[in-house]
Amino acid sequence: MLQGFLQGIKELIFPDNCFLCRTYLNSHHQKQLCPSCLSEISWNSPPFCLQCSRHLTAFNRQGLCPNCLKTTYAFDTAFSTCLYEGVLPVLIYAFKYYGKTLLKKTLGHWMIDSIETYHVPIEKFDMILPMPLHAARYRERGFNQAELLSSAIAQHYHLIHRTDILTRWRPTPSQTLQDAKQRWTNVSGAFRINHPLDIADKSILIVDDLLTTAATADAASNILKDSGAAYVGVLTLAITP
């Protein structure tokens, strides 16, 4: 009885509301969105492109989407949980640029759920690395959103989590400001590897929030492969349709 009373006082003083529409959520809710807003999330669903995991709207012998048919990537495979459309861009923007880091609870949970649902072979990876931010941007933001997601996933699956191996040594303009061609030149040579012996012949999983042209993921994967990694996968919260 006392516990229920204290919970009621907590909800009165610090009410839980849907992150998007501010609808009140009772004490039994498990997510930070109300059912209505949650229904507006577009989940990435099969059939998947065998390379980048985009939903395939047309079938071909290779099992690849139009982008992957014409591009060779350094990473071996990729998987994304959601489609970058609807309300999801609002959530990611708030997560990255407005310091709404508590969203890592819900966003990380979605990624883990999709790993389980689609049997993503997470167990084949030796370690997880977050997509790094340049030091100047990290100081400005105070956190790395990819690291918040990658640490949750590594902890859940008891995998090694390293933030000191893949580093971004050259500051680059935000990829969101670039067109498709500029995105590739923007990240060229932007990454460096520390402790290369630690990744020699290892399977590495890079975690990031968003996959668009895959230019950033390709650049990071390329230097990991050049430094001795045997296999590189990419896991992101969202992917552009």
Buried (B, 14 or more C-beta within 10 A) or exposed (E): EEEEEEEEEEBEEEEBEBBBEEBEBEEEEEBBBBEEBBEBBBBBEEEBBBBBBBBBEEEEEEBBBEBBEEBEBBBBBBBBBBBBEBBBEEBBEBBBEEEBBEBBEBBBBBBBEBBEEBEBEBEEBBBBBBBBBBEEBBEEEEBBBBBBBBBBBBEBBEBEBBBEBBBBEEEBEEBEEBEEEBBBEBBBEBBBBEEBEBBEEBBBBBBBBBBBBBBBBBBBBBBBBEBBBBBBBBBBBBBBE
